[in-house]
Amino acid sequence: MAVHVGEVHTDLSSNGAGGGAAAASSGEQAPTYPGVNEDRWSAAERRVTELRRRVRAEDFDD
């Protein structure tokens, strides 16, 4: 099975700060409890695993 992609467009933007800036700018306070960094790391790791599983294909050679 052959696939041809003519064009790929990507728009990137930066708000100039880390991930916590969006929550802070919307009026929410960032959580400040022991282990907050570990919880954020675990959430990011779960999301990456979920995305990997979603786009995984059998017999795909890159």
MODELLER restraints for C-alpha pairs under 7 A, 6 or more apart:
rsr = mdl.restraints
at = mdl.atoms
rsr.add(forms.Gaussian(group=physical.xy_distance, feature=features.Distance(at['CA:20:A'], at['CA:30:A']), mean=6.77, stdev=0.5))
rsr.add(forms.Gaussian(group=physical.xy_distance, feature=features.Distance(at['CA:23:A'], at['CA:29:A']), mean=6.76, stdev=0.5))
rsr.add(forms.Gaussian(group=physical.xy_distance, feature=features.Distance(at['CA:23:A'], at['CA:30:A']), mean=6.65, stdev=0.5))
rsr.add(forms.Gaussian(group=physical.xy_distance, feature=features.Distance(at['CA:24:A'], at['CA:30:A']), mean=6.44, stdev=0.5))
